[in-house]
């Protein structure tokens, strides 16, 4: 494994993604993690899709400004509704979290 580290951004509409951030930290202890709990817009599932996309773009912009090179969308709603737009708009890598029935 490479000794290179990358800064990883993780966001969710609340604190639920903290467990994901914690596991990333356990697996990649040298990689800095920036966590964005977007509790002002919680829950994402109640937002119209256009507003959710706009909000996720703002969050990702903030994480990139903080040096994040990989962003984990730790929210099923944001992943399902926004990750395609985020991948098209930004040059960083994304990992989405999806719940399966």
Gaussian input, Z-matrix of N, CA and C with variables (Angstrom, degrees):
# hf/3-21g

backbone

0 1
 N
 C     1     B1
 C     2     B2     1     A1
 N     3     B3     2     A2     1     D1
 C     4     B4     3     A3     2     D2
 C     5     B5     4     A4     3     D3
 N     6     B6     5     A5     4     D4
 C     7     B7     6     A6     5     D5
 C     8     B8     7     A7     6     D6
 N     9     B9     8     A8     7     D7
 C    10    B10     9     A9     8     D8
 C    11    B11    10    A10     9     D9
 N    12    B12    11    A11    10    D10
 C    13    B13    12    A12    11    D11
 C    14    B14    13    A13    12    D12
 N    15    B15    14    A14    13    D13
 C    16    B16    15    A15    14    D14
 C    17    B17    16    A16    15    D15
 N    18    B18    17    A17    16    D16
 C    19    B19    18    A18    17    D17
 C    20    B20    19    A19    18    D18
 N    21    B21    20    A20    19    D19
 C    22    B22    21    A21    20    D20
 C    23    B23    22    A22    21    D21
 N    24    B24    23    A23    22    D22
 C    25    B25    24    A24    23    D23
 C    26    B26    25    A25    24    D24
 N    27    B27    26    A26    25    D25
 C    28    B28    27    A27    26    D26
 C    29    B29    28    A28    27    D27
 N    30    B30    29    A29    28    D28
 C    31    B31    30    A30    29    D29
 C    32    B32    31    A31    30    D30
 N    33    B33    32    A32    31    D31
 C    34    B34    33    A33    32    D32
 C    35    B35    34    A34    33    D33
 N    36    B36    35    A35    34    D34
 C    37    B37    36    A36    35    D35
 C    38    B38    37    A37    36    D36
 N    39    B39    38    A38    37    D37
 C    40    B40    39    A39    38    D38
 C    41    B41    40    A40    39    D39
 N    42    B42    41    A41    40    D40
 C    43    B43    42    A42    41    D41
 C    44    B44    43    A43    42    D42
 N    45    B45    44    A44    43    D43
 C    46    B46    45    A45    44    D44
 C    47    B47    46    A46    45    D45
 N    48    B48    47    A47    46    D46
 C    49    B49    48    A48    47    D47
 C    50    B50    49    A49    48    D48
 N    51    B51    50    A50    49    D49
 C    52    B52    51    A51    50    D50
 C    53    B53    52    A52    51    D51
 N    54    B54    53    A53    52    D52
 C    55    B55    54    A54    53    D53
 C    56    B56    55    A55    54    D54
 N    57    B57    56    A56    55    D55
 C    58    B58    57    A57    56    D56
 C    59    B59    58    A58    57    D57
 N    60    B60    59    A59    58    D58
 C    61    B61    60    A60    59    D59
 C    62    B62    61    A61    60    D60
 N    63    B63    62    A62    61    D61
 C    64    B64    63    A63    62    D62
 C    65    B65    64    A64    63    D63
 N    66    B66    65    A65    64    D64
 C    67    B67    66    A66    65    D65
 C    68    B68    67    A67    66    D66
 N    69    B69    68    A68    67    D67
 C    70    B70    69    A69    68    D68
 C    71    B71    70    A70    69    D69
 N    72    B72    71    A71    70    D70
 C    73    B73    72    A72    71    D71
 C    74    B74    73    A73    72    D72
 N    75    B75    74    A74    73    D73
 C    76    B76    75    A75    74    D74
 C    77    B77    76    A76    75    D75
 N    78    B78    77    A77    76    D76
 C    79    B79    78    A78    77    D77
 C    80    B80    79    A79    78    D78
 N    81    B81    80    A80    79    D79
 C    82    B82    81    A81    80    D80
 C    83    B83    82    A82    81    D81
 N    84    B84    83    A83    82    D82
 C    85    B85    84    A84    83    D83
 C    86    B86    85    A85    84    D84
 N    87    B87    86    A86    85    D85
 C    88    B88    87    A87    86    D86
 C    89    B89    88    A88    87    D87
 N    90    B90    89    A89    88    D88
 C    91    B91    90    A90    89    D89
 C    92    B92    91    A91    90    D90
 N    93    B93    92    A92    91    D91
 C    94    B94    93    A93    92    D92
 C    95    B95    94    A94    93    D93
 N    96    B96    95    A95    94    D94
 C    97    B97    96    A96    95    D95
 C    98    B98    97    A97    96    D96
 N    99    B99    98    A98    97    D97
 C   100   B100    99    A99    98    D98
 C   101   B101   100   A100    99    D99
 N   102   B102   101   A101   100   D100
 C   103   B103   102   A102   101   D101
 C   104   B104   103   A103   102   D102
 N   105   B105   104   A104   103   D103
 C   106   B106   105   A105   104   D104
 C   107   B107   106   A106   105   D105
 N   108   B108   107   A107   106   D106
 C   109   B109   108   A108   107   D107
 C   110   B110   109   A109   108   D108
 N   111   B111   110   A110   109   D109
 C   112   B112   111   A111   110   D110
 C   113   B113   112   A112   111   D111
 N   114   B114   113   A113   112   D112
 C   115   B115   114   A114   113   D113
 C   116   B116   115   A115   114   D114
 N   117   B117   116   A116   115   D115
 C   118   B118   117   A117   116   D116
 C   119   B119   118   A118   117   D117
 N   120   B120   119   A119   118   D118
 C   121   B121   120   A120   119   D119
 C   122   B122   121   A121   120   D120
 N   123   B123   122   A122   121   D121
 C   124   B124   123   A123   122   D122
 C   125   B125   124   A124   123   D123
 N   126   B126   125   A125   124   D124
 C   127   B127   126   A126   125   D125
 C   128   B128   127   A127   126   D126
 N   129   B129   128   A128   127   D127
 C   130   B130   129   A129   128   D128
 C   131   B131   130   A130   129   D129
 N   132   B132   131   A131   130   D130
 C   133   B133   132   A132   131   D131
 C   134   B134   133   A133   132   D132
 N   135   B135   134   A134   133   D133
 C   136   B136   135   A135   134   D134
 C   137   B137   136   A136   135   D135
 N   138   B138   137   A137   136   D136
 C   139   B139   138   A138   137   D137
 C   140   B140   139   A139   138   D138
 N   141   B141   140   A140   139   D139
 C   142   B142   141   A141   140   D140
 C   143   B143   142   A142   141   D141
 N   144   B144   143   A143   142   D142
 C   145   B145   144   A144   143   D143
 C   146   B146   145   A145   144   D144
 N   147   B147   146   A146   145   D145
 C   148   B148   147   A147   146   D146
 C   149   B149   148   A148   147   D147
 N   150   B150   149   A149   148   D148
 C   151   B151   150   A150   149   D149
 C   152   B152   151   A151   150   D150
 N   153   B153   152   A152   151   D151
 C   154   B154   153   A153   152   D152
 C   155   B155   154   A154   153   D153
 N   156   B156   155   A155   154   D154
 C   157   B157   156   A156   155   D155
 C   158   B158   157   A157   156   D156
 N   159   B159   158   A158   157   D157
 C   160   B160   159   A159   158   D158
 C   161   B161   160   A160   159   D159
 N   162   B162   161   A161   160   D160
 C   163   B163   162   A162   161   D161
 C   164   B164   163   A163   162   D162
 N   165   B165   164   A164   163   D163
 C   166   B166   165   A165   164   D164
 C   167   B167   166   A166   165   D165
 N   168   B168   167   A167   166   D166
 C   169   B169   168   A168   167   D167
 C   170   B170   169   A169   168   D168
 N   171   B171   170   A170   169   D169
 C   172   B172   171   A171   170   D170
 C   173   B173   172   A172   171   D171
 N   174   B174   173   A173   172   D172
 C   175   B175   174   A174   173   D173
 C   176   B176   175   A175   174   D174
 N   177   B177   176   A176   175   D175
 C   178   B178   177   A177   176   D176
 C   179   B179   178   A178   177   D177
 N   180   B180   179   A179   178   D178
 C   181   B181   180   A180   179   D179
 C   182   B182   181   A181   180   D180
 N   183   B183   182   A182   181   D181
 C   184   B184   183   A183   182   D182
 C   185   B185   184   A184   183   D183
 N   186   B186   185   A185   184   D184
 C   187   B187   186   A186   185   D185
 C   188   B188   187   A187   186   D186
 N   189   B189   188   A188   187   D187
 C   190   B190   189   A189   188   D188
 C   191   B191   190   A190   189   D189
 N   192   B192   191   A191   190   D190
 C   193   B193   192   A192   191   D191
 C   194   B194   193   A193   192   D192
 N   195   B195   194   A194   193   D193
 C   196   B196   195   A195   194   D194
 C   197   B197   196   A196   195   D195
 N   198   B198   197   A197   196   D196
 C   199   B199   198   A198   197   D197
 C   200   B200   199   A199   198   D198
 N   201   B201   200   A200   199   D199
 C   202   B202   201   A201   200   D200
 C   203   B203   202   A202   201   D201
 N   204   B204   203   A203   202   D202
 C   205   B205   204   A204   203   D203
 C   206   B206   205   A205   204   D204
 N   207   B207   206   A206   205   D205
 C   208   B208   207   A207   206   D206
 C   209   B209   208   A208   207   D207
 N   210   B210   209   A209   208   D208
 C   211   B211   210   A210   209   D209
 C   212   B212   211   A211   210   D210
 N   213   B213   212   A212   211   D211
 C   214   B214   213   A213   212   D212
 C   215   B215   214   A214   213   D213
 N   216   B216   215   A215   214   D214
 C   217   B217   216   A216   215   D215
 C   218   B218   217   A217   216   D216
 N   219   B219   218   A218   217   D217
 C   220   B220   219   A219   218   D218
 C   221   B221   220   A220   219   D219
 N   222   B222   221   A221   220   D220
 C   223   B223   222   A222   221   D221
 C   224   B224   223   A223   222   D222
 N   225   B225   224   A224   223   D223
 C   226   B226   225   A225   224   D224
 C   227   B227   226   A226   225   D225
 N   228   B228   227   A227   226   D226
 C   229   B229   228   A228   227   D227
 C   230   B230   229   A229   228   D228
 N   231   B231   230   A230   229   D229
 C   232   B232   231   A231   230   D230
 C   233   B233   232   A232   231   D231
 N   234   B234   233   A233   232   D232
 C   235   B235   234   A234   233   D233
 C   236   B236   235   A235   234   D234
 N   237   B237   236   A236   235   D235
 C   238   B238   237   A237   236   D236
 C   239   B239   238   A238   237   D237
 N   240   B240   239   A239   238   D238
 C   241   B241   240   A240   239   D239
 C   242   B242   241   A241   240   D240
 N   243   B243   242   A242   241   D241
 C   244   B244   243   A243   242   D242
 C   245   B245   244   A244   243   D243
 N   246   B246   245   A245   244   D244
 C   247   B247   246   A246   245   D245
 C   248   B248   247   A247   246   D246
 N   249   B249   248   A248   247   D247
 C   250   B250   249   A249   248   D248
 C   251   B251   250   A250   249   D249
 N   252   B252   251   A251   250   D250
 C   253   B253   252   A252   251   D251
 C   254   B254   253   A253   252   D252
 N   255   B255   254   A254   253   D253
 C   256   B256   255   A255   254   D254
 C   257   B257   256   A256   255   D255
 N   258   B258   257   A257   256   D256
 C   259   B259   258   A258   257   D257
 C   260   B260   259   A259   258   D258
 N   261   B261   260   A260   259   D259
 C   262   B262   261   A261   260   D260
 C   263   B263   262   A262   261   D261
 N   264   B264   263   A263   262   D262
 C   265   B265   264   A264   263   D263
 C   266   B266   265   A265   264   D264
 N   267   B267   266   A266   265   D265
 C   268   B268   267   A267   266   D266
 C   269   B269   268   A268   267   D267
 N   270   B270   269   A269   268   D268
 C   271   B271   270   A270   269   D269
 C   272   B272   271   A271   270   D270
 N   273   B273   272   A272   271   D271
 C   274   B274   273   A273   272   D272
 C   275   B275   274   A274   273   D273
 N   276   B276   275   A275   274   D274
 C   277   B277   276   A276   275   D275
 C   278   B278   277   A277   276   D276
 N   279   B279   278   A278   277   D277
 C   280   B280   279   A279   278   D278
 C   281   B281   280   A280   279   D279
 N   282   B282   281   A281   280   D280
 C   283   B283   282   A282   281   D281
 C   284   B284   283   A283   282   D282
 N   285   B285   284   A284   283   D283
 C   286   B286   285   A285   284   D284
 C   287   B287   286   A286   285   D285
 N   288   B288   287   A287   286   D286
 C   289   B289   288   A288   287   D287
 C   290   B290   289   A289   288   D288
 N   291   B291   290   A290   289   D289
 C   292   B292   291   A291   290   D290
 C   293   B293   292   A292   291   D291
 N   294   B294   293   A293   292   D292
 C   295   B295   294   A294   293   D293
 C   296   B296   295   A295   294   D294
 N   297   B297   296   A296   295   D295
 C   298   B298   297   A297   296   D296
 C   299   B299   298   A298   297   D297
 N   300   B300   299   A299   298   D298
 C   301   B301   300   A300   299   D299
 C   302   B302   301   A301   300   D300

   B1=1.4424
   B2=1.5204
   B3=1.3084
   B4=1.4424
   B5=1.5252
   B6=1.3206
   B7=1.4544
   B8=1.5237
   B9=1.3228
   B10=1.4578
   B11=1.5164
   B12=1.3169
   B13=1.4630
   B14=1.5212
   B15=1.3197
   B16=1.4538
   B17=1.5179
   B18=1.3095
   B19=1.4533
   B20=1.5197
   B21=1.3326
   B22=1.4559
   B23=1.5260
   B24=1.3120
   B25=1.4518
   B26=1.5175
   B27=1.3209
   B28=1.4527
   B29=1.5137
   B30=1.3493
   B31=1.4607
   B32=1.5080
   B33=1.3214
   B34=1.4588
   B35=1.5227
   B36=1.3218
   B37=1.4629
   B38=1.5278
   B39=1.2887
   B40=1.4588
   B41=1.5047
   B42=1.3333
   B43=1.4632
   B44=1.5217
   B45=1.3158
   B46=1.4628
   B47=1.5118
   B48=1.3060
   B49=1.4579
   B50=1.5174
   B51=1.3377
   B52=1.4631
   B53=1.5219
   B54=1.3228
   B55=1.4669
   B56=1.5278
   B57=1.3177
   B58=1.4683
   B59=1.5233
   B60=1.3235
   B61=1.4694
   B62=1.5271
   B63=1.3192
   B64=1.4617
   B65=1.5315
   B66=1.3191
   B67=1.4675
   B68=1.5232
   B69=1.3295
   B70=1.4694
   B71=1.5242
   B72=1.3315
   B73=1.4629
   B74=1.5269
   B75=1.3336
   B76=1.4720
   B77=1.5257
   B78=1.3348
   B79=1.4644
   B80=1.5271
   B81=1.3234
   B82=1.4676
   B83=1.5286
   B84=1.3258
   B85=1.4624
   B86=1.5275
   B87=1.3161
   B88=1.4589
   B89=1.5299
   B90=1.3263
   B91=1.4639
   B92=1.5237
   B93=1.3243
   B94=1.4648
   B95=1.5294
   B96=1.3239
   B97=1.4597
   B98=1.5174
   B99=1.3319
   B100=1.4594
   B101=1.5222
   B102=1.3291
   B103=1.4593
   B104=1.5209
   B105=1.3133
   B106=1.4595
   B107=1.5271
   B108=1.3338
   B109=1.4662
   B110=1.5244
   B111=1.2978
   B112=1.4634
   B113=1.5329
   B114=1.3234
   B115=1.4610
   B116=1.5321
   B117=1.3164
   B118=1.4665
   B119=1.5269
   B120=1.3270
   B121=1.4709
   B122=1.5317
   B123=1.3043
   B124=1.4549
   B125=1.5255
   B126=1.3120
   B127=1.4635
   B128=1.5260
   B129=1.3118
   B130=1.4589
   B131=1.5265
   B132=1.3079
   B133=1.4561
   B134=1.5155
   B135=1.3197
   B136=1.4634
   B137=1.5269
   B138=1.3331
   B139=1.4715
   B140=1.5203
   B141=1.3358
   B142=1.4712
   B143=1.5383
   B144=1.3221
   B145=1.4617
   B146=1.5223
   B147=1.3228
   B148=1.4714
   B149=1.5281
   B150=1.3132
   B151=1.4582
   B152=1.5373
   B153=1.3228
   B154=1.4591
   B155=1.5276
   B156=1.3161
   B157=1.4646
   B158=1.5227
   B159=1.3253
   B160=1.4684
   B161=1.5254
   B162=1.3250
   B163=1.4613
   B164=1.5251
   B165=1.3131
   B166=1.4671
   B167=1.5268
   B168=1.3120
   B169=1.4700
   B170=1.5204
   B171=1.3334
   B172=1.4737
   B173=1.5218
   B174=1.3194
   B175=1.4732
   B176=1.5263
   B177=1.3210
   B178=1.4579
   B179=1.5244
   B180=1.3137
   B181=1.4684
   B182=1.5205
   B183=1.3186
   B184=1.4692
   B185=1.5220
   B186=1.3325
   B187=1.4616
   B188=1.5324
   B189=1.3140
   B190=1.4635
   B191=1.5246
   B192=1.3214
   B193=1.4697
   B194=1.5286
   B195=1.3179
   B196=1.4681
   B197=1.5317
   B198=1.3247
   B199=1.4579
   B200=1.5130
   B201=1.3140
   B202=1.4696
   B203=1.5222
   B204=1.3221
   B205=1.4593
   B206=1.5226
   B207=1.3142
   B208=1.4630
   B209=1.5190
   B210=1.3224
   B211=1.4606
   B212=1.5244
   B213=1.3361
   B214=1.4584
   B215=1.5218
   B216=1.3177
   B217=1.4593
   B218=1.5285
   B219=1.3377
   B220=1.4664
   B221=1.5209
   B222=1.3022
   B223=1.4623
   B224=1.5211
   B225=1.3151
   B226=1.4534
   B227=1.5328
   B228=1.3249
   B229=1.4706
   B230=1.5192
   B231=1.3205
   B232=1.4656
   B233=1.5251
   B234=1.3217
   B235=1.4571
   B236=1.5263
   B237=1.3155
   B238=1.4657
   B239=1.5302
   B240=1.3205
   B241=1.4641
   B242=1.5216
   B243=1.3397
   B244=1.4671
   B245=1.5159
   B246=1.3117
   B247=1.4672
   B248=1.5299
   B249=1.3043
   B250=1.4714
   B251=1.5263
   B252=1.3155
   B253=1.4730
   B254=1.5272
   B255=1.3253
   B256=1.4608
   B257=1.5251
   B258=1.3095
   B259=1.4696
   B260=1.5277
   B261=1.3232
   B262=1.4654
   B263=1.5201
   B264=1.3079
   B265=1.4688
   B266=1.5299
   B267=1.3202
   B268=1.4660
   B269=1.5253
   B270=1.3352
   B271=1.4698
   B272=1.5256
   B273=1.3265
   B274=1.4608
   B275=1.5257
   B276=1.3138
   B277=1.4635
   B278=1.5207
   B279=1.3335
   B280=1.4653
   B281=1.5169
   B282=1.3342
   B283=1.4560
   B284=1.5161
   B285=1.3193
   B286=1.4561
   B287=1.5211
   B288=1.2965
   B289=1.4649
   B290=1.5062
   B291=1.3249
   B292=1.4666
   B293=1.5051
   B294=1.3158
   B295=1.4466
   B296=1.5128
   B297=1.2903
   B298=1.4601
   B299=1.5185
   B300=1.3353
   B301=1.4686
   B302=1.5176
   A1=109.32
   A2=117.69
   A3=123.80
   A4=111.11
   A5=116.18
   A6=120.25
   A7=111.14
   A8=116.31
   A9=120.82
   A10=110.43
   A11=115.52
   A12=119.45
   A13=108.26
   A14=114.77
   A15=120.39
   A16=107.68
   A17=115.06
   A18=120.07
   A19=107.60
   A20=115.40
   A21=121.85
   A22=109.18
   A23=115.90
   A24=121.43
   A25=109.60
   A26=116.46
   A27=122.43
   A28=106.89
   A29=116.75
   A30=116.80
   A31=112.29
   A32=112.80
   A33=123.33
   A34=106.03
   A35=115.81
   A36=118.81
   A37=111.76
   A38=116.57
   A39=120.94
   A40=109.63
   A41=115.67
   A42=119.59
   A43=113.31
   A44=117.32
   A45=120.63
   A46=113.68
   A47=117.19
   A48=120.76
   A49=113.88
   A50=116.85
   A51=119.12
   A52=112.11
   A53=117.15
   A54=119.16
   A55=110.52
   A56=116.79
   A57=120.99
   A58=109.58
   A59=116.62
   A60=120.78
   A61=110.68
   A62=116.66
   A63=121.37
   A64=111.29
   A65=116.57
   A66=120.20
   A67=111.11
   A68=116.91
   A69=119.95
   A70=109.00
   A71=117.03
   A72=121.24
   A73=110.98
   A74=116.73
   A75=120.44
   A76=110.78
   A77=116.14
   A78=120.91
   A79=113.25
   A80=116.50
   A81=122.05
   A82=109.31
   A83=117.98
   A84=121.05
   A85=114.90
   A86=118.36
   A87=120.36
   A88=113.37
   A89=117.27
   A90=120.30
   A91=110.22
   A92=116.84
   A93=119.09
   A94=110.13
   A95=116.07
   A96=121.83
   A97=108.94
   A98=115.13
   A99=121.71
   A100=106.20
   A101=116.59
   A102=121.20
   A103=110.10
   A104=116.15
   A105=122.15
   A106=107.87
   A107=116.07
   A108=121.70
   A109=106.76
   A110=116.49
   A111=121.70
   A112=110.70
   A113=115.77
   A114=121.22
   A115=113.11
   A116=118.39
   A117=120.45
   A118=111.44
   A119=116.96
   A120=121.45
   A121=112.34
   A122=116.79
   A123=123.27
   A124=110.12
   A125=119.27
   A126=128.61
   A127=111.14
   A128=115.59
   A129=121.11
   A130=111.77
   A131=117.64
   A132=121.81
   A133=114.71
   A134=117.74
   A135=121.16
   A136=113.34
   A137=117.05
   A138=120.61
   A139=110.81
   A140=117.07
   A141=118.97
   A142=108.72
   A143=116.98
   A144=120.70
   A145=112.82
   A146=118.12
   A147=120.05
   A148=111.25
   A149=117.39
   A150=120.77
   A151=110.54
   A152=116.08
   A153=120.30
   A154=110.56
   A155=117.33
   A156=120.98
   A157=110.16
   A158=116.93
   A159=121.07
   A160=110.31
   A161=116.29
   A162=120.49
   A163=111.07
   A164=117.27
   A165=120.30
   A166=111.23
   A167=117.95
   A168=121.38
   A169=109.77
   A170=117.19
   A171=120.37
   A172=111.50
   A173=116.53
   A174=120.72
   A175=109.77
   A176=117.52
   A177=120.99
   A178=110.63
   A179=117.59
   A180=120.93
   A181=110.36
   A182=116.80
   A183=121.44
   A184=110.82
   A185=117.05
   A186=119.93
   A187=111.86
   A188=117.22
   A189=120.61
   A190=109.98
   A191=116.86
   A192=120.68
   A193=111.24
   A194=117.06
   A195=121.72
   A196=112.26
   A197=116.65
   A198=121.30
   A199=115.92
   A200=118.31
   A201=120.27
   A202=110.77
   A203=114.89
   A204=121.87
   A205=112.15
   A206=116.24
   A207=123.06
   A208=105.65
   A209=116.71
   A210=120.24
   A211=109.32
   A212=114.02
   A213=121.65
   A214=107.54
   A215=115.65
   A216=122.05
   A217=105.24
   A218=115.80
   A219=121.74
   A220=111.95
   A221=115.63
   A222=121.89
   A223=108.19
   A224=116.49
   A225=121.09
   A226=111.14
   A227=117.52
   A228=121.43
   A229=111.09
   A230=117.05
   A231=120.70
   A232=110.90
   A233=116.95
   A234=119.77
   A235=110.91
   A236=115.93
   A237=120.58
   A238=111.67
   A239=117.36
   A240=121.17
   A241=115.30
   A242=118.13
   A243=118.60
   A244=116.45
   A245=118.79
   A246=118.43
   A247=112.70
   A248=118.03
   A249=120.20
   A250=110.37
   A251=116.68
   A252=121.25
   A253=110.17
   A254=116.57
   A255=120.39
   A256=110.87
   A257=117.57
   A258=121.13
   A259=111.56
   A260=116.89
   A261=120.33
   A262=111.62
   A263=116.87
   A264=121.48
   A265=113.95
   A266=117.26
   A267=121.16
   A268=110.77
   A269=115.14
   A270=119.64
   A271=113.21
   A272=118.87
   A273=120.63
   A274=109.25
   A275=115.93
   A276=120.34
   A277=110.24
   A278=115.73
   A279=122.03
   A280=109.54
   A281=114.64
   A282=122.83
   A283=105.55
   A284=116.61
   A285=120.43
   A286=110.69
   A287=115.01
   A288=121.59
   A289=107.77
   A290=115.84
   A291=121.46
   A292=109.84
   A293=115.56
   A294=120.58
   A295=108.10
   A296=116.28
   A297=120.65
   A298=108.21
   A299=116.43
   A300=118.56
   A301=111.99
   D1=142.85
   D2=-178.44
   D3=-68.18
   D4=148.43
   D5=176.87
   D6=-84.75
   D7=-3.31
   D8=177.44
   D9=-68.47
   D10=142.45
   D11=175.27
   D12=-118.61
   D13=154.25
   D14=174.56
   D15=-127.26
   D16=153.49
   D17=176.04
   D18=-85.78
   D19=128.07
   D20=-175.42
   D21=-111.40
   D22=127.82
   D23=174.69
   D24=-98.61
   D25=139.63
   D26=177.33
   D27=-130.58
   D28=130.83
   D29=175.44
   D30=-137.69
   D31=152.69
   D32=-179.64
   D33=-152.75
   D34=167.16
   D35=179.15
   D36=-80.97
   D37=3.59
   D38=179.08
   D39=-161.98
   D40=-139.00
   D41=-176.86
   D42=-104.30
   D43=-0.27
   D44=-177.86
   D45=-58.90
   D46=-31.59
   D47=-179.67
   D48=-74.04
   D49=-5.61
   D50=178.64
   D51=-61.77
   D52=-33.22
   D53=177.91
   D54=-66.49
   D55=-34.99
   D56=176.64
   D57=-68.28
   D58=-45.37
   D59=178.63
   D60=-60.90
   D61=-39.61
   D62=179.26
   D63=-63.41
   D64=-41.84
   D65=179.22
   D66=-68.22
   D67=-38.55
   D68=176.09
   D69=-60.72
   D70=-44.49
   D71=-179.66
   D72=-62.05
   D73=-38.10
   D74=178.13
   D75=-64.09
   D76=-42.18
   D77=-177.73
   D78=-78.32
   D79=-32.61
   D80=-177.38
   D81=-128.31
   D82=69.08
   D83=-171.92
   D84=-62.19
   D85=-22.94
   D86=-178.52
   D87=-88.85
   D88=-9.30
   D89=-179.17
   D90=-87.53
   D91=122.85
   D92=176.05
   D93=-65.04
   D94=143.86
   D95=178.68
   D96=-122.42
   D97=132.58
   D98=174.81
   D99=-111.87
   D100=119.66
   D101=-178.34
   D102=-105.87
   D103=131.60
   D104=179.01
   D105=-119.75
   D106=105.18
   D107=175.94
   D108=-94.03
   D109=104.49
   D110=-174.31
   D111=-86.63
   D112=56.83
   D113=-173.87
   D114=-66.42
   D115=-20.40
   D116=176.99
   D117=-64.56
   D118=-23.90
   D119=-178.80
   D120=-114.29
   D121=17.63
   D122=179.88
   D123=-78.37
   D124=134.62
   D125=-2.92
   D126=-89.86
   D127=145.66
   D128=179.14
   D129=-61.37
   D130=-30.92
   D131=-176.79
   D132=-62.46
   D133=-16.51
   D134=179.06
   D135=-93.11
   D136=-5.16
   D137=-179.18
   D138=-86.20
   D139=144.67
   D140=170.98
   D141=-62.50
   D142=148.33
   D143=-175.60
   D144=-53.86
   D145=-42.28
   D146=-178.65
   D147=-63.25
   D148=-38.77
   D149=178.72
   D150=-70.28
   D151=-37.97
   D152=178.43
   D153=-63.49
   D154=-43.63
   D155=178.46
   D156=-61.87
   D157=-46.09
   D158=178.74
   D159=-59.05
   D160=-43.09
   D161=-179.29
   D162=-65.45
   D163=-44.95
   D164=-179.33
   D165=-64.19
   D166=-36.72
   D167=175.75
   D168=-60.91
   D169=-43.03
   D170=178.32
   D171=-63.06
   D172=-44.47
   D173=-179.49
   D174=-62.45
   D175=-46.98
   D176=-179.31
   D177=-63.45
   D178=-40.56
   D179=176.72
   D180=-57.61
   D181=-44.03
   D182=178.51
   D183=-62.27
   D184=-45.21
   D185=179.89
   D186=-63.46
   D187=-39.41
   D188=177.77
   D189=-65.54
   D190=-40.47
   D191=177.15
   D192=-61.69
   D193=-26.82
   D194=177.53
   D195=-87.61
   D196=6.27
   D197=173.60
   D198=95.14
   D199=9.94
   D200=-178.89
   D201=-70.60
   D202=134.16
   D203=-179.70
   D204=-108.69
   D205=-15.42
   D206=176.77
   D207=-139.22
   D208=135.25
   D209=-177.18
   D210=-125.28
   D211=128.70
   D212=176.95
   D213=-100.78
   D214=118.42
   D215=175.77
   D216=-87.48
   D217=95.50
   D218=-170.82
   D219=-89.47
   D220=35.54
   D221=-177.53
   D222=-139.65
   D223=123.62
   D224=-180.00
   D225=-57.94
   D226=-46.85
   D227=-177.88
   D228=-59.83
   D229=-45.82
   D230=-179.54
   D231=-67.71
   D232=-38.30
   D233=178.63
   D234=-62.77
   D235=-51.18
   D236=-176.72
   D237=-62.33
   D238=-40.94
   D239=-172.86
   D240=-93.85
   D241=-19.61
   D242=-168.80
   D243=-128.01
   D244=-20.23
   D245=-168.94
   D246=-62.21
   D247=-34.01
   D248=177.98
   D249=-62.11
   D250=-45.35
   D251=178.89
   D252=-63.98
   D253=-42.81
   D254=-179.82
   D255=-62.58
   D256=-43.27
   D257=179.40
   D258=-64.56
   D259=-35.50
   D260=178.81
   D261=-72.56
   D262=-31.75
   D263=-173.21
   D264=-87.94
   D265=-32.61
   D266=-173.25
   D267=-117.78
   D268=151.56
   D269=-177.17
   D270=-93.89
   D271=-0.74
   D272=176.16
   D273=-79.23
   D274=165.53
   D275=177.39
   D276=-86.17
   D277=148.65
   D278=179.70
   D279=-125.50
   D280=145.57
   D281=169.68
   D282=-123.76
   D283=127.04
   D284=179.91
   D285=-104.59
   D286=150.37
   D287=177.22
   D288=-110.57
   D289=119.88
   D290=-179.49
   D291=-123.96
   D292=136.36
   D293=172.98
   D294=-87.52
   D295=138.11
   D296=177.77
   D297=-107.87
   D298=140.77
   D299=178.96
   D300=-66.58

